[in-house]
Amino acid sequence: MASGGEQKVVLITGCSSGIGLRIAVLLARDEQKRYHVIATMRDLRKKDRLVEAAGDTYGQTLTLLSLDVCSDDSVRKCIDSVKDRHIDILINNAGVGLLGPVESISMDEMKKVFETNFFGTVRMIKEVMPDMKKRRAGHIIVMSSVMGLQGVVFNDVYTASKFAIEGFCESMAVQLLKFNVKLSLIEPGPVHTEFETKMMEEVAKMEYPGADADTVRYFKDVYIPSSIDIFEALGQTPEDIAKCTKKVIESSRPRFRNLTNSLYTPIVAMKYADESGGLSVHTFYNLLFNFGSLMHITMSILKCLTCSCLRRRTISPD
């Protein structure tokens, strides 16, 4: 609880749908009413789904503000509108994806991903961090991804944006510790959202100028089906990620890195088992190009590999 038993002020970015919406609603519905949630989104015309899900918490333990993480002015105005600019918990959730052969992706598209996923998060942290340091209190949560730990083919730019934010946070965490400010990364694997489903459908139909025919074929005929298999076998829901995030917030000693899906721990462990990097590169190559037709079996093997010792490295939604 905040000092004096007051509610903790939680500001969340990217709340129009998916994970951000579910975190906002879960915290706003806290039975002990420990949180005052400020849910933000770039376009308030997309608020209906959040308002409906929030129910009678809307206007009580949940309020709504406009915020574009890509705009210095928008970020400043949003934080200025909060009483005393006081944020106890900042949850950086706003993000965008980008999928496909890199030859067909313009530099402007790549920059937009970094502007939201990396610079947008940095912009938010810069705005709230000085007050947290001054108060010697606060918790910054960053929605990263397992792709911030392990690269995934045809997700090159998105993966790079998550690697960047992981490195930034790893560096910042050391300094913030001196000021008693906590920083935690949430690292989901595949998450079932309308955004992901729609993106998969769209990319399968798109043309990819600039990419050679073989690369396009590998992307559409090999990667996309395999990716769908992975989502079906390993996917979590936005509610799962929201529950994991609430656990991190409420932990007396929150971990810095929080993988949400125990089925991904063997993949991450494999990367660090071989310092040359060859093991993970060749394993992913074989999974995609040599054993694509056996992906369902591969997913079953991954489940068997996940023993209790590996599960301890993750934060479970249950």
SERO-4910 file (N, C-alpha, C, O; in steps of 0.05 Angstrom, whole numbers):
BEGIN
 pado doro    nc1    nc2    nc3   cac1   cac2   cac3    cc1    cc2    cc3    oc1    oc2    oc3
  Met    A     17    -24      0      0      0      0     17     25      0     40     25     11
  Ala    A      7     46    -12     21     72    -11     21     82     17      5     73     34
  Ser    A     38    102     23     40    112     50     13    123     58     -1    136     43
  Gly    A      5    118     83    -20    128     94    -44    112     84    -66    121     87
  Gly    A    -39     90     71    -61     73     62    -74     83     37    -95     74     30
  Glu    A    -62    103     24    -74    114      0    -71     95    -24    -54     77    -24
  Gln    A    -88     98    -44    -86     82    -68    -60     89    -83    -51    111    -83
  Lys    A    -48     68    -95    -25     73   -112    -35     82   -139    -54     70   -150
  Val    A    -22    102   -150    -29    112   -177    -14     96   -198     11     96   -198
  Val    A    -29     83   -215    -17     66   -236    -24     78   -263    -47     80   -270
  Leu    A     -3     85   -278     -8     95   -305      1     74   -325     23     64   -324
  Ile    A    -17     67   -344    -12     46   -363    -15     57   -392    -35     71   -397
  Thr    A      4     51   -409      2     60   -437    -10     37   -454     -7     14   -447
  Gly    A    -22     45   -476    -32     25   -495    -55      9   -485    -54    -16   -485
  Cys    A    -77     22   -476    -99      8   -463   -124      4   -480   -145     -4   -469
  Ser    A   -123      9   -506   -147      7   -522   -155    -22   -527   -178    -27   -533
  Ser    A   -136    -41   -524   -143    -69   -528   -121    -86   -516   -101    -77   -505
  Gly    A   -125   -113   -518   -104   -132   -511    -94   -131   -483   -109   -127   -464
  Ile    A    -67   -133   -480    -55   -135   -454    -59   -110   -437    -66   -112   -413
  Gly    A    -56    -87   -449    -60    -62   -434    -87    -59   -422    -91    -51   -399
  Leu    A   -107    -66   -438   -135    -65   -429   -139    -83   -406   -151    -76   -385
  Arg    A   -129   -108   -408   -133   -128   -387   -119   -121   -361   -129   -126   -339
  Ile    A    -95   -109   -363    -81   -101   -339    -96    -79   -325   -100    -79   -301
  Ala    A   -106    -59   -341   -121    -37   -330   -146    -46   -315   -151    -37   -292
  Val    A   -161    -64   -327   -186    -74   -315   -180    -91   -290   -194    -88   -270
  Leu    A   -160   -108   -292   -153   -125   -269   -145   -109   -245   -154   -115   -222
  Leu    A   -129    -88   -249   -120    -72   -226   -143    -54   -216   -146    -50   -192
  Ala    A   -160    -44   -234   -182    -28   -226   -203    -43   -210   -217    -32   -193
  Arg    A   -204    -69   -215   -223    -87   -201   -212   -100   -176   -224   -117   -164
  Asp    A   -188    -92   -168   -176   -102   -144   -195   -100   -121   -205    -79   -115
  Glu    A   -200   -123   -107   -220   -124    -86   -214   -105    -63   -232    -94    -50
  Gln    A   -188   -100    -58   -181    -82    -36   -179    -53    -45   -173    -35    -29
  Lys    A   -184    -48    -71   -183    -21    -82   -157     -7    -76   -156     16    -67
  Arg    A   -135    -22    -81   -108    -11    -75    -98      7    -97    -77     20    -93
  Tyr    A   -111      7   -120   -100     21   -143   -119     42   -155   -143     36   -157
  His    A   -109     65   -162   -123     83   -180   -110     81   -207    -87     90   -210
  Val    A   -124     70   -226   -112     65   -252   -117     88   -272   -140     96   -276
  Ile    A    -96     98   -284    -99    117   -305    -92    102   -331    -69     97   -337
  Ala    A   -113     95   -345   -110     80   -370   -107    100   -393   -123    119   -395
  Thr    A    -87     97   -410    -83    116   -431    -83    102   -459    -77     78   -461
  Met    A    -89    118   -479    -88    109   -506    -85    133   -524    -92    155   -517
  Arg    A    -74    128   -548    -69    150   -567    -95    162   -577    -97    186   -579
  Asp    A   -115    145   -583   -140    154   -595   -163    147   -577   -171    124   -575
  Leu    A   -174    167   -564   -196    162   -545   -222    153   -558   -240    144   -545
  Arg    A   -223    155   -585   -246    144   -599   -247    113   -597   -267    101   -604
  Lys    A   -224    101   -589   -223     72   -586   -227     63   -557   -219     41   -550
  Lys    A   -240     80   -541   -243     74   -513   -266     55   -506   -266     44   -484
  Asp    A   -285     50   -525   -309     36   -518   -304      8   -506   -317      1   -486
  Arg    A   -286     -7   -517   -280    -34   -507   -270    -33   -478   -278    -49   -462
  Leu    A   -253    -14   -473   -242    -11   -446   -264     -3   -426   -266    -14   -404
  Val    A   -280     17   -434   -301     26   -417   -321      4   -410   -330      1   -387
  Glu    A   -327    -12   -430   -346    -34   -426   -334    -55   -407   -348    -65   -389
  Ala    A   -308    -62   -411   -295    -82   -394   -292    -71   -366   -293    -87   -346
  Ala    A   -288    -45   -363   -283    -33   -336   -309    -33   -320   -308    -34   -295
  Gly    A   -331    -31   -333   -357    -31   -319   -359     -9   -299   -353     14   -305
  Asp    A   -368    -16   -274   -372      5   -254   -346     16   -242   -347     34   -225
  Thr    A   -323      5   -250   -298     17   -240   -291     42   -256   -276     59   -246
  Tyr    A   -303     45   -280   -297     69   -296   -307     94   -282   -330     96   -275
  Gly    A   -289    113   -279   -296    137   -264   -293    135   -234   -296    154   -220
  Gln    A   -286    111   -225   -281    106   -197   -252    100   -192   -236    117   -186
  Thr    A   -245     74   -196   -217     66   -193   -202     67   -220   -178     60   -221
  Leu    A   -216     74   -241   -203     75   -268   -212    101   -282   -235    106   -285
  Thr    A   -192    116   -291   -197    140   -307   -181    137   -333   -163    120   -336
  Leu    A   -189    153   -352   -178    151   -379   -166    177   -388   -178    198   -385
  Leu    A   -142    175   -399   -128    199   -410   -117    193   -438   -111    170   -444
  Ser    A   -115    214   -454   -103    212   -480    -73    213   -478    -62    230   -463
  Leu    A    -59    196   -492    -29    196   -491    -18    183   -516    -25    160   -522
  Asp    A      0    197   -529     15    186   -551     44    184   -543     57    205   -540
  Val    A     54    160   -539     81    156   -529    102    166   -549    126    169   -542
  Cys    A     94    172   -574    113    181   -594    115    212   -594    130    223   -611
  Ser    A    102    225   -576    101    254   -576    111    265   -549     99    259   -528
  Asp    A    132    280   -549    142    293   -524    120    310   -511    116    308   -487
  Asp    A    106    325   -528     86    344   -518     63    328   -505     53    336   -484
  Ser    A     54    307   -519     32    291   -508     39    277   -482     23    277   -463
  Val    A     63    267   -480     72    254   -455     73    274   -432     64    269   -410
  Arg    A     84    297   -438     86    318   -417     59    327   -408     54    330   -384
  Lys    A     41    332   -427     14    342   -419     -1    321   -403    -15    328   -384
  Cys    A      2    296   -410    -11    274   -396     -2    273   -367    -18    272   -348
  Ile    A     24    273   -363     35    271   -336     29    296   -320     24    295   -296
  Asp    A     29    320   -333     22    345   -320     -6    345   -309    -13    358   -290
  Ser    A    -24    329   -323    -52    329   -315    -57    311   -291    -79    311   -280
  Val    A    -37    295   -283    -39    278   -259    -32    294   -235    -13    310   -235
  Lys    A    -48    292   -213    -43    307   -189    -14    305   -179     -5    283   -174
  Asp    A     -1    328   -176     26    329   -167     46    314   -184     69    309   -176
  Arg    A     37    306   -209     53    289   -227     62    264   -213     83    253   -220
  His    A     46    254   -194     54    232   -177     45    205   -190     21    200   -191
  Ile    A     64    189   -198     58    162   -209     74    142   -192     98    144   -190
  Asp    A     59    124   -179     72    103   -163     82     80   -181    104     70   -176
  Ile    A     66     73   -201     73     50   -218     68     58   -247     46     65   -254
  Leu    A     89     57   -263     87     62   -292     88     36   -307    108     21   -304
  Ile    A     68     30   -323     68      5   -339     70     12   -368     50     22   -380
  Asn    A     93      8   -380     98     14   -408     89    -10   -425    103    -30   -428
  Asn    A     65     -7   -436     54    -30   -452     51    -23   -481     50    -42   -498
  Ala    A     49      2   -488     44     10   -516     66     -2   -534     90      0   -528
  Gly    A     58    -14   -556     77    -26   -575     65    -33   -601     40    -35   -603
  Val    A     82    -36   -621     72    -44   -648     90    -67   -658    113    -70   -650
  Gly    A     78    -83   -676     93   -105   -687    101   -100   -716     91    -81   -729
  Leu    A    119   -116   -726    127   -114   -755    138   -141   -763    156   -152   -750
  Leu    A    127   -151   -784    133   -179   -792    138   -180   -822    124   -166   -837
  Gly    A    157   -196   -831    161   -200   -859    191   -198   -867    208   -192   -851
  Pro    A    196   -205   -893    224   -203   -903    235   -174   -901    221   -156   -909
  Val    A    258   -171   -890    269   -145   -884    273   -129   -910    272   -104   -909
  Glu    A    279   -143   -932    283   -129   -958    259   -113   -967    261    -93   -982
  Ser    A    235   -121   -958    211   -109   -967    200    -88   -947    179    -76   -952
  Ile    A    214    -83   -926    206    -64   -905    221    -38   -908    246    -38   -909
  Ser    A    207    -16   -910    220     10   -914    234     18   -888    226     10   -866
  Met    A    253     36   -891    267     46   -867    248     62   -850    250     62   -825
  Asp    A    228     76   -862    209     91   -846    192     73   -829    186     79   -806
  Glu    A    184     49   -840    168     30   -824    185     20   -801    174     17   -778
  Met    A    210     15   -805    228      6   -784    230     27   -762    229     20   -738
  Lys    A    233     52   -770    236     74   -751    211     77   -734    213     84   -710
  Lys    A    187     72   -746    162     75   -731    161     54   -709    151     60   -687
  Val    A    171     30   -714    171      9   -694    189     18   -670    181     15   -647
  Phe    A    213     28   -676    231     37   -655    220     62   -641    224     65   -617
  Glu    A    206     79   -655    195    103   -643    175     96   -621    173    109   -601
  Thr    A    159     75   -626    139     67   -606    152     48   -585    151     54   -561
  Asn    A    164     26   -595    173      5   -576    197     13   -559    199      5   -536
  Phe    A    215     28   -571    239     36   -556    237     65   -546    236     70   -522
  Phe    A    236     84   -564    236    112   -556    211    120   -541    212    137   -523
  Gly    A    189    107   -547    164    113   -532    166    105   -503    157    120   -485
  Thr    A    178     82   -498    183     73   -471    203     91   -456    199     98   -433
  Val    A    224     97   -470    245    115   -458    233    142   -451    239    154   -430
  Arg    A    216    152   -470    203    178   -465    186    178   -440    187    197   -424
  Met    A    171    157   -436    155    154   -412    172    153   -386    166    166   -366
  Ile    A    193    136   -388    210    133   -364    223    160   -357    225    167   -334
  Lys    A    233    174   -377    246    200   -372    227    219   -358    236    236   -342
  Glu    A    201    218   -365    182    237   -354    175    232   -325    170    250   -310
  Val    A    173    206   -318    164    199   -290    187    193   -271    184    194   -247
  Met    A    210    186   -282    233    177   -266    243    199   -246    249    192   -223
  Pro    A    246    224   -254    257    244   -235    240    246   -209    252    248   -188
  Asp    A    214    245   -211    197    246   -187    200    221   -170    201    223   -146
  Met    A    202    198   -183    206    173   -168    232    173   -154    234    165   -131
  Lys    A    253    183   -167    280    184   -154    279    204   -130    292    199   -110
  Lys    A    265    226   -134    263    246   -113    249    234    -88    257    240    -66
  Arg    A    228    219    -93    213    207    -71    225    181    -61    217    170    -40
  Arg    A    246    171    -74    259    146    -67    238    123    -67    238    106    -49
  Ala    A    220    124    -87    199    103    -88    187    102   -116    186    123   -130
  Gly    A    178     78   -124    165     76   -150    172     49   -162    191     36   -155
  His    A    156     41   -181    161     16   -196    155     21   -225    133     30   -232
  Ile    A    174     15   -242    171     18   -271    169    -10   -283    187    -27   -279
  Ile    A    147    -16   -297    143    -41   -310    146    -37   -340    134    -18   -351
  Val    A    160    -54   -354    163    -52   -383    154    -78   -396    165    -99   -389
  Met    A    135    -76   -414    126   -100   -428    146   -106   -451    145    -93   -472
  Ser    A    163   -124   -446    183   -132   -466    172   -157   -480    148   -157   -487
  Ser    A    188   -176   -485    180   -200   -500    202   -221   -498    225   -214   -493
  Val    A    195   -246   -502    216   -267   -504    234   -260   -528    257   -269   -529
  Met    A    223   -245   -547    240   -237   -570    260   -215   -563    277   -208   -579
  Gly    A    259   -206   -538    280   -188   -528    304   -204   -517    324   -193   -510
  Leu    A    300   -231   -516    321   -249   -507    331   -267   -529    354   -275   -528
  Gln    A    314   -274   -548    320   -293   -569    309   -283   -595    285   -278   -598
  Gly    A    326   -279   -615    317   -270   -641    299   -290   -655    303   -314   -651
  Val    A    279   -281   -670    261   -298   -685    260   -290   -714    256   -266   -720
  Val    A    264   -309   -732    266   -304   -760    241   -289   -770    218   -295   -761
  Phe    A    245   -270   -788    224   -254   -801    211   -235   -781    191   -221   -788
  Asn    A    221   -233   -757    213   -213   -737    237   -195   -731    239   -184   -709
  Asp    A    254   -192   -750    280   -179   -746    279   -152   -732    293   -147   -713
  Val    A    262   -134   -743    261   -107   -733    247   -106   -706    256    -92   -687
  Tyr    A    224   -120   -703    211   -121   -677    229   -132   -656    231   -121   -634
  Thr    A    243   -154   -662    262   -166   -643    284   -146   -635    291   -144   -612
  Ala    A    294   -131   -655    314   -111   -650    304    -90   -630    319    -81   -613
  Ser    A    279    -81   -633    268    -61   -616    266    -71   -587    270    -56   -568
  Lys    A    260    -97   -584    257   -109   -557    285   -114   -545    289   -110   -521
  Phe    A    304   -122   -561    332   -124   -551    341    -97   -541    355    -95   -521
  Ala    A    335    -76   -556    343    -49   -548    332    -41   -521    346    -30   -504
  Ile    A    306    -46   -517    294    -38   -492    304    -55   -469    305    -46   -446
  Glu    A    310    -81   -474    322    -98   -453    349    -87   -444    354    -86   -421
  Gly    A    365    -79   -464    391    -68   -457    389    -42   -441    404    -37   -422
  Phe    A    371    -25   -450    366      1   -436    358     -4   -407    368      8   -389
  Cys    A    338    -22   -404    328    -27   -377    349    -41   -359    350    -35   -335
  Glu    A    364    -59   -371    385    -72   -355    405    -52   -344    415    -54   -322
  Ser    A    411    -31   -360    429    -10   -352    416      8   -331    428     15   -310
  Met    A    390     16   -336    376     34   -318    371     22   -291    372     36   -271
  Ala    A    366     -4   -290    359    -18   -265    380    -14   -243    374    -12   -220
  Val    A    406    -13   -252    428    -10   -233    426     17   -219    429     19   -195
  Gln    A    423     38   -235    421     65   -225    397     68   -207    398     80   -185
  Leu    A    374     59   -217    349     62   -202    349     48   -175    336     58   -156
  Leu    A    363     26   -173    365     11   -148    376     29   -126    368     27   -103
  Lys    A    395     47   -133    407     65   -114    386     85   -103    389     95    -81
  Phe    A    365     90   -118    344    108   -110    319     94   -100    297    106    -97
  Asn    A    321     68    -95    299     52    -86    275     51   -105    252     48    -97
  Val    A    281     54   -131    261     52   -152    264     25   -166    286     18   -175
  Lys    A    243     10   -167    244    -17   -179    238    -16   -209    222      0   -218
  Leu    A    251    -33   -224    246    -36   -253    243    -65   -259    260    -82   -252
  Ser    A    221    -72   -273    216   -100   -279    208   -103   -309    192    -87   -319
  Leu    A    219   -123   -322    212   -131   -349    192   -154   -348    197   -174   -334
  Ile    A    170   -152   -363    152   -174   -368    158   -185   -396    158   -170   -415
  Glu    A    163   -211   -398    172   -223   -423    154   -245   -433    160   -269   -429
  Pro    A    131   -238   -445    113   -259   -455    124   -272   -480    141   -261   -494
  Gly    A    115   -296   -485    119   -309   -511     95   -301   -529     86   -279   -528
  Pro    A     84   -320   -545     61   -314   -561     37   -308   -544     31   -322   -524
  Val    A     22   -288   -552     -3   -280   -537    -26   -279   -558    -23   -266   -579
  His    A    -48   -292   -552    -71   -292   -569    -86   -265   -567   -100   -261   -548
  Thr    A    -83   -248   -587    -97   -223   -588   -109   -220   -616   -100   -233   -635
  Glu    A   -129   -202   -618   -140   -196   -645   -119   -185   -663   -119   -189   -687
  Phe    A   -101   -169   -651    -79   -157   -666    -62   -178   -680    -56   -176   -704
  Glu    A    -55   -199   -665    -38   -220   -676    -52   -235   -698    -41   -241   -719
  Thr    A    -78   -242   -693    -93   -257   -713    -96   -242   -739    -93   -253   -760
  Lys    A   -103   -216   -736   -107   -199   -759    -81   -196   -775    -81   -197   -799
  Met    A    -59   -193   -760    -33   -189   -773    -25   -214   -789    -15   -212   -811
  Met    A    -29   -238   -778    -23   -263   -791    -39   -266   -817    -28   -274   -838
  Glu    A    -65   -258   -816    -82   -260   -839    -72   -241   -861    -72   -248   -885
  Glu    A    -65   -217   -853    -57   -196   -872    -31   -203   -886    -28   -200   -910
  Val    A    -11   -211   -870     16   -216   -881     16   -239   -901     32   -240   -919
  Ala    A     -2   -259   -897     -4   -282   -915    -13   -273   -942     -8   -287   -962
  Lys    A    -28   -251   -944    -39   -242   -969    -22   -221   -983    -26   -216  -1007
  Met    A     -4   -209   -969     11   -186   -979     32   -194  -1000     41   -217  -1001
  Glu    A     39   -174  -1016     61   -177  -1034     86   -166  -1021     84   -148  -1003
  Tyr    A    109   -175  -1028    134   -166  -1015    154   -157  -1036    174   -171  -1041
  Pro    A    150   -134  -1047    169   -123  -1067    197   -120  -1055    200   -110  -1033
  Gly    A    217   -127  -1070    244   -125  -1061    255   -151  -1050    280   -154  -1048
  Ala    A    237   -169  -1042    246   -195  -1032    246   -216  -1055    227   -215  -1071
  Asp    A    265   -233  -1056    266   -254  -1076    244   -275  -1072    234   -277  -1050
  Ala    A    238   -289  -1093    216   -308  -1092    220   -330  -1071    201   -338  -1058
  Asp    A    244   -340  -1068    249   -361  -1048    244   -351  -1020    232   -365  -1004
  Thr    A    253   -327  -1014    249   -315   -987    219   -312   -981    210   -318   -960
  Val    A    204   -302  -1001    175   -298   -998    162   -325   -993    144   -328   -976
  Arg    A    171   -345  -1008    159   -372  -1005    165   -383   -977    147   -394   -964
  Tyr    A    190   -380   -968    197   -390   -941    180   -376   -920    171   -388   -900
  Phe    A    175   -350   -924    160   -334   -905    130   -343   -904    119   -349   -883
  Lys    A    118   -345   -928     90   -351   -929     83   -381   -925     64   -388   -912
  Asp    A    100   -398   -936     94   -427   -936    107   -442   -914     98   -464   -907
  Val    A    127   -431   -902    142   -445   -880    138   -431   -853    129   -442   -834
  Tyr    A    146   -405   -853    145   -390   -827    116   -387   -817    110   -393   -794
  Ile    A     98   -376   -834     71   -370   -825     57   -395   -813     46   -393   -791
  Pro    A     56   -418   -828     43   -441   -816     56   -450   -789     43   -458   -770
  Ser    A     83   -449   -789     97   -457   -764     90   -438   -741     87   -447   -718
  Ser    A     89   -412   -747     82   -392   -727     54   -397   -716     50   -394   -692
  Ile    A     35   -404   -733      8   -409   -724      8   -434   -706     -6   -434   -686
  Asp    A     24   -454   -713     26   -478   -695     37   -470   -668     27   -480   -647
  Ile    A     57   -453   -667     69   -445   -642     49   -429   -625     47   -434   -601
  Phe    A     34   -412   -638     13   -396   -623     -8   -415   -611    -16   -411   -588
  Glu    A    -16   -435   -627    -36   -454   -617    -26   -471   -594    -40   -477   -575
  Ala    A      0   -478   -595     11   -496   -575     21   -481   -550     18   -491   -528
  Leu    A     32   -457   -554     45   -444   -531     32   -418   -523     39   -406   -503
  Gly    A     12   -408   -538      0   -382   -534    -13   -378   -507    -26   -396   -497
  Gln    A    -10   -354   -496    -24   -346   -472    -45   -325   -479    -46   -316   -502
  Thr    A    -62   -318   -460    -82   -298   -465    -73   -271   -453    -55   -271   -436
  Pro    A    -85   -249   -462    -78   -223   -449    -84   -224   -419    -71   -211   -403
  Glu    A   -105   -239   -411   -111   -242   -382    -89   -255   -367    -83   -247   -344
  Asp    A    -76   -275   -379    -53   -288   -367    -31   -268   -361    -19   -268   -339
  Ile    A    -25   -252   -381     -3   -232   -378    -10   -211   -357      7   -202   -342
  Ala    A    -36   -203   -356    -45   -184   -336    -41   -195   -308    -32   -181   -290
  Lys    A    -48   -221   -304    -45   -234   -278    -15   -235   -270     -8   -231   -247
  Cys    A      2   -242   -289     31   -242   -284     41   -215   -276     57   -212   -257
  Thr    A     32   -194   -290     40   -167   -284     31   -159   -256     46   -146   -241
  Lys    A      7   -165   -248     -3   -159   -222     14   -173   -200     19   -161   -179
  Lys    A     22   -197   -205     39   -212   -187     66   -197   -183     76   -195   -160
  Val    A     77   -187   -205    102   -173   -203     99   -147   -187    116   -141   -170
  Ile    A     77   -133   -192     72   -108   -178     70   -113   -148     79    -97   -132
  Glu    A     57   -135   -140     51   -140   -113     72   -156    -98     70   -161    -74
  Ser    A     93   -163   -112    115   -177    -99    131   -159    -81    136   -136    -89
  Ser    A    139   -169    -58    156   -152    -40    184   -149    -51    198   -129    -45
  Arg    A    193   -169    -67    219   -167    -80    216   -175   -110    223   -197   -117
  Pro    A    205   -157   -126    200   -164   -154    225   -169   -169    245   -156   -166
  Arg    A    224   -189   -186    247   -196   -203    250   -176   -225    231   -163   -233
  Phe    A    275   -174   -235    280   -156   -258    268   -168   -283    253   -155   -298
  Arg    A    275   -193   -289    264   -207   -313    242   -226   -305    245   -242   -286
  Asn    A    220   -226   -320    197   -243   -314    186   -256   -339    168   -244   -352
  Leu    A    196   -279   -346    184   -295   -368    157   -305   -358    154   -315   -336
  Thr    A    137   -302   -375    110   -310   -367    103   -338   -376     83   -349   -366
  Asn    A    118   -350   -393    111   -376   -405    134   -396   -400    155   -394   -412
  Ser    A    129   -415   -383    150   -434   -376    158   -451   -400    180   -463   -400
  Leu    A    142   -453   -420    148   -469   -444    171   -456   -460    182   -469   -478
  Tyr    A    177   -431   -454    198   -418   -469    225   -419   -455    245   -411   -467
  Thr    A    226   -428   -430    251   -428   -416    273   -446   -429    296   -439   -428
  Pro    A    266   -469   -441    287   -485   -454    299   -470   -478    323   -472   -483
  Ile    A    283   -454   -492    293   -439   -515    313   -418   -506    334   -414   -518
  Val    A    306   -403   -484    323   -383   -474    349   -395   -462    371   -385   -466
  Ala    A    345   -418   -448    368   -431   -436    388   -441   -457    412   -440   -452
  Met    A    377   -450   -479    394   -460   -501    413   -439   -512    436   -444   -519
  Lys    A    403   -414   -512    419   -392   -522    444   -388   -505    466   -383   -515
  Tyr    A    440   -390   -479    462   -384   -460    479   -409   -455    500   -407   -442
  Ala    A    470   -432   -465    485   -457   -461    509   -458   -479    528   -473   -474
  Asp    A    508   -443   -501    530   -444   -521    539   -415   -527    525   -400   -541
  Glu    A    562   -408   -517    571   -380   -519    577   -372   -548    578   -348   -554
  Ser    A    580   -391   -566    586   -384   -594    560   -376   -609    562   -363   -630
  Gly    A    537   -383   -598    512   -375   -610    502   -395   -631    480   -393   -641
  Gly    A    519   -414   -638    513   -432   -660    490   -451   -653    474   -459   -671
  Leu    A    488   -460   -628    468   -479   -620    440   -469   -626    423   -483   -638
  Ser    A    434   -445   -617    407   -434   -621    401   -428   -650    379   -433   -660
  Val    A    421   -417   -664    417   -410   -693    411   -436   -709    392   -436   -724
  His    A    427   -456   -705    422   -481   -720    397   -496   -711    385   -510   -728
  Thr    A    391   -494   -686    366   -508   -676    342   -495   -689    324   -509   -699
  Phe    A    341   -468   -689    318   -454   -702    317   -459   -732    296   -462   -744
  Tyr    A    341   -461   -744    342   -467   -773    330   -494   -779    313   -497   -797
  Asn    A    338   -514   -763    327   -541   -767    297   -543   -761    282   -556   -776
  Leu    A    289   -529   -740    260   -529   -733    243   -518   -756    222   -528   -763
  Leu    A    254   -496   -768    238   -483   -789    240   -497   -816    220   -501   -829
  Phe    A    264   -503   -825    268   -512   -852    270   -542   -856    264   -552   -878
  Asn    A    278   -557   -835    281   -586   -838    258   -602   -825    252   -624   -833
  Phe    A    246   -590   -804    226   -605   -790    199   -590   -789    183   -594   -771
  Gly    A    194   -573   -809    169   -558   -809    144   -575   -808    125   -567   -794
  Ser    A    144   -597   -821    121   -615   -822    117   -629   -795     95   -640   -790
  Leu    A    138   -628   -778    135   -642   -752    132   -621   -729    138   -628   -706
  Met    A    123   -597   -736    122   -576   -716    104   -584   -692    110   -577   -669
  His    A     82   -598   -697     64   -605   -675     79   -624   -655     76   -621   -631
  Ile    A     95   -642   -666    111   -660   -650    132   -645   -634    137   -650   -611
  Thr    A    144   -625   -648    164   -609   -636    153   -594   -612    166   -591   -591
  Met    A    129   -583   -615    116   -569   -593    112   -587   -569    115   -579   -546
  Ser    A    105   -613   -574    101   -632   -553    127   -637   -538    128   -640   -514
  Ile    A    149   -639   -554    175   -644   -542    183   -620   -524    194   -624   -502
  Leu    A    177   -596   -533    183   -572   -518    169   -573   -491    180   -565   -470
  Lys    A    144   -582   -491    128   -584   -467    141   -604   -447    142   -599   -423
  Cys    A    151   -626   -458    164   -646   -442    190   -636   -430    198   -644   -408
  Leu    A    204   -619   -445    230   -608   -436    227   -590   -412    246   -585   -397
  Thr    A    203   -579   -408    199   -559   -388    194   -572   -361    171   -578   -354
  Cys    A    215   -575   -346    212   -588   -320    207   -567   -298    207   -543   -304
  Ser    A    203   -576   -274    196   -558   -252    218   -538   -247    213   -515   -239
  Cys    A    244   -546   -251    266   -527   -245    265   -504   -265    272   -481   -258
  Leu    A    256   -509   -290    254   -487   -309    230   -470   -303    230   -445   -308
  Arg    A    208   -482   -293    184   -466   -286    190   -445   -264    177   -425   -263
  Arg    A    210   -451   -248    216   -433   -226    228   -407   -237    229   -387   -223
  Arg    A    237   -407   -262    249   -383   -274    227   -365   -285    233   -343   -294
  Thr    A    202   -374   -285    181   -358   -296    162   -348   -274    163   -358   -252
  Ile    A    145   -329   -282    123   -321   -264     97   -330   -276     90   -323   -298
  Ser    A     83   -347   -260     59   -359   -270     35   -342   -265     33   -328   -245
  Pro    A     15   -342   -284     -9   -326   -279    -27   -339   -258    -45   -325   -248
  Asp    A    -22   -364   -251    -39   -378   -232    -29   -376   -203    -42   -387   -185
***
